[in-house]
Amino acid sequence: MSKKIAVLLANGFEEVEGLAVIDVLRRAGFVCDAVGVEGATVLGSHGIRVLADKLLTEVVPEEYDMVVLPGGLPGADTLRDTEAVIAWVQKFAGAADKFVAAICAAPQVLAKAGVAIGKRVTSYPGANFQAMFADAEYVDDNTQLEDGVAVCGNMITSRGPGTTLPFAYKLVEMLGGPADTLREAMQYNALKASVKAQ
C-alpha cells in the first residue's frame, strides 16, 4: 500500500517548500495531499495561489504516514497557532510508524507542540528561532547537517528554501521510496558533483 503524506498549507506559506515537496513526493509514487488549513484556496508568501486537495477539517491524522510543515510567514505562525495542527504534530511525533517534518520557520511548530525536547533539530537561521529550542539539540552549523537536513528518529527538519530538494529527497528516503533514483533523474547529483569539482 502506498504511503500517504499530508502537506499542511496556511496562507503565507513558502511556495518552494510546499510545492516542491509535494512534487517530489508524488514523483516518488506516494499519495501526497495539499491540505488547506484555513480554506481551499491558499495564498503563498509570494502571491502564488494554490488550490488545496483537501481541507484540514475533512481529514484525520490516521489516514497519513507523514505530516509536512512548510515554512514561510505568516504561514508557519498560523500553523503554530492552530490547535488542530499542534494535535497532528503531537500524534505523529509520538507514533513509531509515522513521521513529522518541518522546514525553515515551521520547526517552531514542533517547539510549540513540545515534541522537540531532546531532539536533534534545525530551522531557518536566527537567534529568535534558535531560542525556541533551548531544550533540544539545535544544529546551526551547516557542516554538521546533511545538505541542510537534520534527522532524529521520526523527525526531519531543514533550514530554508535552498534546502528544499534535499529535504524532500530525505522524506522520500525515510518513507522507503526511490530517493537515489530521483536525485539522479532530477540532476541533483550532477549539480552537487559540479559544485564539488569547482
N, C-alpha and C positions, 0 to 999 in steps of 0.2 A: 504494500500500500504506500502510495506517495506521501512524502512528508508535506505538512501544511503550515504555512507561515502567515502571520498577521503583521503587516507594517502599519503602525498607527500614525495617521496624519492629522495634524491640527493646523489651523490657519497660521501661516508664518513658518512652516517647516522649510528646511533647506532642501531644495528640489533635487540637487545632485545626490544627496544622501538618501533621500526617499526613493526616487525613481530609478536611479542606477542599481540600487539594491534589489528592487522589485524585478528589474530587467534581468540581472544576473541569476537570481533565484529561479526565475521562470526558464531561463536558458538551461539551467541545471535539471529541468524536468519536474520541479516542485510546483505545488499549488501555492500561489502567493497572492493574498488579498490585500489591496489597499483599503484600509479600514478608516473611515472618516470619524473623527472623534466629536466634531461639532456639527457636521452635516454632510450631505452627499457631495457638495462642491467644496473643494478645499483650495484656498489661495496660498501659494507658496511665498516665501520671503522675497522672491524676486519677481513677483507678479504673474507667475505661471499658474493657471487654473487647472485643477485636476478633478476628474470625476471619480469618486471612491467606488470600489466594487461593492462594499457593504458599509453599514453603519455600526459603530461600537455597540449601540443598543440592540442590534439584531444578532450579534454573535456571542458565543461564550468561550472562555479560555480552553475548555475541554476539547474543542474542535481542532486546536492547533498544537503544533510541536514546538514552535518558536514564536516569540514576540520580538519585533524590532522597533526601536525608537529612534527616528531621525532627529538631528539637531535643528538648528535654525531658531531664530527668535522673531516673534514671541511663541512660536510653536512648541519649543521644548518647555517653556514656562507653563504653557497650558497643559501639557502632558503631566507635568509635576503637580499641578494644582487640581487635577481631575481625579476624584476619589476612585472612580472605576478603573482608571489606568493604574493607580497605585495598587489596587487589589489584584489586577492582572499580573503586575510585576512581582508582587509577593508570592502569588500562586506559582508562577513559572520558576522563580528563583529557588523555591522550596521543593521543587519536583525533580527527582533524579532523571526522569525521562524527557524533560523539557529544557529549552534554552531561552535565555533573555539576553538581548543585545542592544547596545546604545552607542551612539556616536556623537562627537562634537559637544554640544551643550546638553544633550539628552542624558548623559550619565548622572546628572543632578537628580533625575527621577529615581535612580537606584539609591542615591543617598537619602532622599526624602522617604522612600519606602523602607529604609532600614535594612536593605539586603546587601549593602557593600561592605559592611563591617568585617574587617579581617581579610577582605578580598584584594587581589591584585587588579587594579583598575587604572584607566587613564581617561582623559577627556580633552576638550579644547584647552590649549594652554592659557594660563592666567591664574593669579593668586586667588581670585574670587571663586573659581571652580575648585582649585586645589584645597581651599579651606573647607569645602563641604565634605572632604574625605579624610578628616583627621583620624578617624578610626579604621581607615583602610590602608592598604599598601599602595599608595598613589605613585604612579610612574610618570615622571615629567621629562625623562631623558629618552629621546628618540632612539638612541643607540641601544637602549635596553628593551626596545619593543621590536616585534617582528612586523616590519612595514607599517609601523604606527598602530599596531593592534595588540591589545592585551587579552589574554585568555586565562580565566581562573575557574576551573570546574565547568559549570554550565553557563558561565557569564562571559560575554565578549564585549569589550569596549574599544573605542577608537577615537582618533584625535580631531578629524575635521574633513571638509570636502575633498582635500587632496589624498586622503587615505581611504576614500570610499571603496574603490575597487579591491584593494587587498582585504578590507573589512568584509566585503561581500563574498570574496573567494573563501575567506576563513569560515563564514557562515555555511557556505556550501560544504566545505570540508567537515565541519562539525556535524552536519546532518547526513554525512556519508555519501555526498554527491561527487560529481566529477570535477573537482576543483582544478586539478592539474590540467585536464583537457581544456577547460575554459581559459585558464591563464595562457595557455599556448595559442588557442584559437583566436582569442581577443587581442593578441600581440602584446600582452603584458610581459611575458618572459623576454621577448625581443627588446622591448623598451628598457627593461632592467639591465639586460646584458649590454646594451649600447651605453647606458649611463655608467656602468662599471668600467667599460673599456676606455672611457674618456680620462 
